[in-house]
Amino acid sequence: MSLENAVADLQTKIGTETHVGSWLEITQERINKFADATLDHQWIHVDPERANAASPFGTTVAHGFLTLSLIPHLTDSVNPDKPRYPGVKMGVNYGLNKVRFPSPVPVGAKVRARTTLLSFKEVKGGLQIISQVTIEIEGQDKPGCVAETVSLLYF
C-alpha cells in the first residue's frame, strides 16, 4: 500500500472502530515476569495469598503499565502476518496523549483491545496516527485501560 492509498483509506475511517483484537488471558506468570522486568513487586500484584486476604479485589491484579504495554500485541500492530498497512517499512510508537486505568485487571481475566481512529496527518516520509485504544475486560463494563496512542508509520 502506498502512502497515498493509506491516506485515502484512513480518511474514510476517522471516528470509526478500526480493530477488535483477540482475547488474551492475564496469568500470574505474566504478572510476575512484568514485576521482575520493572522491579515493581508490590504485593497487590505478586502475592496471591495476601491479595486474597487484604486486597479489595480479592486477588492479585495486573500492573496498569502491564495492561498498557500489551497494546502493541492486542492491537496486532506488531503481527507480521497481519500487517494493517502493507508497504509500511517501519512503525514507531511515538507516545501517548492520555492514559487512564478505569478498572483493575484481575489475574485470570481475559482482555482485548478495541481501536478507534481519531485522526492522522502526513509527516515527512509517512503518517502520524492518533487512535483511542480501549482494553476491555471480558465480562466487565469498565475497561482496564483507555489510551490515546500516537504512532508513526513510514513508507
Number of C-alpha atoms within 10 A of each C-alpha: 11 13 18 11 11 18 15 11 12 17 13 9 14 16 13 13 15 15 16 17 17 14 15 17 14 19 16 19 11 14 21 19 14 20 18 12 10 11 10 13 17 10 15 21 22 24 16 18 14 15 18 14 11 13 15 10 14 15 21 26 25 25 23 17 13 17 21 20 12 15 23 13 15 25 22 18 15 14 12 9 7 10 12 17 17 12 14 16 10 10 17 12 13 14 12 14 12 11 17 14 19 12 16 18 28 20 19 15 17 18 24 25 27 20 24 20 21 16 16 18 12 14 12 8 10 21 19 19 20 22 24 23 25 26 28 22 23 17 9 11 9 16 20 24 24 23 19 19 21 19 17 21 21 17 18
